[in-house]
Each structure stands twice: as C-alpha cells, then as structure tokens.
Amino acid sequence: MNPILLHNAEQLQQACDAAEEANVPLIAFTPENAAGYMGAGYVRAMMEQVTATSAYTLWADCGDNPATCMQALQAGLRHLVSHTHGEVFVKLSDMASQHNAVLRNDRPAQALDMRSADVAALHAWLRQACA
C-alpha cells in the first residue's frame, strides 16, 4: 500500500487518474483533523467532484474530537480516522459500524504528500505499489 495525503478535489482526481492508469487501488488520507477544520461536508463534496472509474478509499481524519467523527458519519463519510483512545474510541467504532463505516486510529507511517509532489512523483509512488 502506498497511501497518498490529499488536500483538495483536484489532487484527489489526479490520484484517482494515476491509480487507474497504474491499475493499483488508491488509498488516500486527508490531513490530520481535516474533517474538523475543513468540515466533513467539504470532504464529502471533494469526493463527489471526482470522476473515477475504479474504486478508491479516502480516509477522512477527524482528529481527537468525537463530535467531528459523528458529524463525518452524518455527512456520509465511511472511512474515518480518529485519534481518540479507550472507551471513546470503542463507542465511536460502534457508531461507525452502525453507519456501515470503518474507524481506525492510526495513520500510515509514510504517505506521498500531494502538497509538495507533482504528477510524475505521484506516478512513481504508485508504481512502487506494483513492485
């Protein structure tokens, strides 16, 4: 898995196109707490703007605020990252499963940050996933 860190819909579209071309699944993440400071609705709208012929997974990071996770679920996001722990994480996980969503509390150790990467770097990063 070669995850990608995305900041906007244009980057998501570029990543989807490159993943389709490379014939690899796309796993992407928003920046930390993006569902909080951008808003879950913005992340959802970003996903709706993308035209992708193959499936991709965009993990929306909700930070450590349980309310942000709940708002993301209400906005229809189905892949969430929460930096909560213990009983709070367990309760949020239960709520997520009731919405047919998945909640995780970890982020990838390495990801290609599209803020500083160009399309050539994106293609090279995805090709590594094939190797």
Residue, then its C-alpha position, 0 to 999 in steps of 0.5 A: m500500500n502506498p497511501i497518498l495525503l490529499h488536500n483538495a478535489e483536484q489532487l484527489q482526481q489526479a490520484c484517482d487518474a494515476a491509480e487507474e492508469a497504474n491499475v493499483p487501488l488508491i488509498a488516500f488520507t486527508p490531513e490530520n483533523a481535516a474533517g474538523y477544520m475543513g468540515a466533513g461536508y467539504v470532504r464529502a463534496m471533494m469526493e463527489q467532484v471526482t470522476a473515477t472509474s475504479a474504486y478508491t478509499l479516502w480516509a477522512d481524519c477527524g482528529d481527537n474530537p468525537a463530535t467531528c467523527m459523528q458529524a463525518l458519519q452524518a455527512g456520509l463519510r465511511h472511512l474515518v480516522s480518529h485519534t481518540h483512545g479507550e472507551v471513546f474510541v470503542k463507542l465511536s467504532d460502534m457508531a461507525s459500524q452502525h453507519n456501515a463505516v470503518l474507524r481506525n486510529d492510526r495513520p500510515a507511517q509514510a504517505l506521498d504528500m500531494r502538497s509538495a509532489d507533482v504528477a510524475a512523483l505521484h506516478a512513481w509512488l504508485r508504481q512502487a505499489c506494483a513492485 
